[in-house]
Amino acid sequence: NFDLKVDLKNYDFKVNIEILQDTAYISIFDVNFNEFKHEENIKKSKYLKRYIERPLNRSERKMRELLERYPNIFDVDVAIDIGSAPGGWAKVLAEFAKVVYAIDTGELKIKKDNIIHIKKRAEDVDDLPRCQLLTNDTNLYPEESALLTVKLSRFLEKNGYIIHTI
C-alpha cells in the first residue's frame, strides 16, 4: 500500500508513450522537455505483438469470431461475398473455401489465387456458380442489403449457409 500522489502541474519528469501499428515508442523528458539520454535506463522502442498477422479491418475480426463459433460452415467449395471491399471477409473465406467470388466495385486490398474479384455492383451480377456459403457485409440500408442477399441466394445450394450483417 503506497500513499503516493501525482502532481500534473509540478512534475519531475514526463513519460511519452506513442503506439503506431505494432510498435510502441517510449520517451522520458525532464521538466524543461529535454529528453533524457541515459540509454541504460530508457528503452527507446519496444515491439508489441498484438496479432500474429494484423487484421485487414474490423470485418475480418468479425469473420474470425464466427469461424471460432461455427468452424464447419467455412469449409466449402465456393463462397460468394457481397460487398467485399476492402477484403477482410474474403481473406478469411479464402483460407477455407476452394474459391471465393468477391463482389464489390471497390478495390480489394487482398490478393489470393482463389479470390475472384467481380468489380461490379451486386445488383448487376447475373451469372455465378452454385455456392455453399453466401455472405453479405454491405454498407447499405438493411432493406437494400437484405434484397441483395435474397437476389443472390438463387446461387446458394440447398442446405447452404448465409452470413448477413445488419
C-alpha positions in Angstrom: 0.0 0.0 0.0 1.6 3.2 -1.2 0.4 6.7 -0.3 1.7 8.4 -3.4 0.3 11.5 -5.1 0.8 12.7 -8.7 1.1 16.4 -9.3 0.4 17.0 -13.0 1.5 20.7 -12.9 4.7 20.3 -10.9 6.3 17.1 -12.2 9.9 15.8 -12.1 9.7 14.1 -15.5 7.2 13.2 -18.2 6.8 9.9 -20.0 5.5 9.8 -23.6 4.2 6.6 -25.0 3.3 6.5 -28.7 1.8 3.4 -30.3 1.9 3.1 -34.1 0.6 -0.2 -35.5 2.5 -2.8 -33.5 5.4 -0.7 -32.2 5.5 1.4 -29.0 7.9 4.3 -28.7 8.7 5.3 -25.1 10.5 8.6 -24.3 11.2 10.3 -21.0 11.6 14.1 -20.6 12.6 16.4 -17.8 10.6 19.4 -16.6 12.1 21.6 -19.4 11.1 19.0 -22.1 14.7 17.9 -22.6 14.8 14.3 -23.4 16.8 12.1 -21.0 19.7 10.5 -22.9 20.5 7.7 -20.4 20.2 4.8 -22.7 20.8 2.3 -19.9 17.7 3.5 -18.2 15.4 4.0 -21.2 14.2 1.7 -23.9 13.6 3.8 -27.0 11.3 1.3 -28.6 9.6 -1.9 -27.6 7.8 -4.2 -30.1 4.3 -5.3 -29.2 2.9 -8.5 -30.7 -0.9 -7.9 -30.6 -1.5 -10.0 -33.7 0.4 -12.8 -35.4 -0.8 -11.1 -38.6 -2.5 -7.8 -38.4 -6.2 -7.9 -39.5 -7.1 -6.1 -42.7 -10.0 -4.4 -41.0 -12.7 -4.9 -38.3 -14.8 -7.0 -40.6 -12.0 -9.6 -40.7 -12.2 -9.8 -36.9 -16.0 -10.3 -37.1 -15.5 -13.2 -39.5 -12.8 -14.8 -37.4 -15.2 -14.7 -34.4 -17.8 -16.5 -36.5 -15.2 -19.0 -37.5 -14.4 -19.8 -33.9 -18.0 -20.4 -33.2 -19.1 -22.2 -36.4 -16.0 -23.7 -38.0 -17.8 -26.2 -40.2 -19.7 -23.7 -42.3 -16.4 -22.3 -43.8 -15.1 -25.5 -45.3 -16.8 -25.1 -48.7 -16.0 -25.3 -52.4 -17.5 -22.0 -53.4 -18.2 -18.9 -51.3 -19.8 -15.6 -52.6 -19.0 -12.5 -50.7 -21.3 -9.5 -51.4 -19.8 -6.0 -50.6 -16.3 -7.5 -50.3 -14.0 -4.5 -50.4 -11.6 -4.0 -48.9 -11.5 -7.8 -48.5 -11.5 -8.7 -44.8 -14.2 -11.3 -45.2 -12.8 -12.6 -48.5 -9.4 -13.0 -46.9 -10.8 -15.3 -44.2 -13.1 -17.2 -46.6 -10.1 -17.8 -48.9 -8.3 -19.7 -46.2 -11.1 -22.4 -46.2 -13.1 -22.2 -49.5 -11.7 -23.5 -52.7 -12.8 -20.3 -54.5 -14.3 -17.0 -53.3 -16.2 -14.7 -55.6 -15.7 -11.2 -54.1 -18.3 -8.8 -55.4 -17.7 -5.1 -55.0 -16.9 -2.0 -57.1 -14.2 -1.0 -54.7 -10.6 -2.3 -54.7 -9.6 -5.3 -52.7 -6.5 -5.0 -50.5 -6.0 -8.7 -50.5 -4.8 -10.8 -53.5 -5.0 -14.6 -53.4 -5.2 -17.1 -56.2 -8.5 -18.4 -55.1 -10.2 -15.0 -54.8 -12.0 -13.9 -58.0 -12.9 -10.2 -57.8 -16.0 -9.3 -59.7 -15.8 -5.5 -59.9 -19.5 -4.8 -60.2 -22.4 -3.8 -58.1 -24.0 -6.9 -56.7 -27.3 -5.8 -58.3 -25.7 -6.2 -61.7 -24.3 -9.7 -61.3 -26.3 -12.3 -63.2 -24.0 -15.3 -63.6 -22.3 -17.1 -60.7 -21.6 -20.7 -59.9 -23.6 -22.5 -57.2 -22.2 -21.9 -53.8 -22.4 -23.4 -50.3 -21.8 -20.1 -48.5 -23.2 -16.6 -49.3 -22.0 -13.6 -47.2 -23.2 -10.0 -47.1 -21.5 -7.2 -45.2 -22.5 -4.3 -47.4 -22.7 -0.8 -46.2 -26.4 -0.3 -47.3 -29.7 0.3 -45.6 -30.9 -3.0 -44.1 -33.8 -3.4 -46.6 -31.4 -2.9 -49.6 -28.8 -5.2 -48.2 -31.4 -7.9 -47.5 -32.8 -7.7 -51.0 -29.3 -8.3 -52.4 -28.9 -11.4 -50.3 -32.3 -12.7 -51.4 -31.4 -11.9 -55.1 -28.1 -13.7 -54.9 -29.4 -16.6 -52.8 -30.6 -18.2 -56.1 -26.9 -19.3 -56.4 -27.0 -20.9 -53.0 -27.1 -24.7 -52.9 -29.8 -26.5 -50.8 -28.6 -26.6 -47.1 -26.1 -23.8 -47.8 -25.4 -21.0 -45.3 -25.9 -17.3 -45.4 -24.0 -14.9 -43.2 -25.5 -11.4 -43.3 -24.8 -8.4 -41.1 -27.3 -5.7 -40.5 
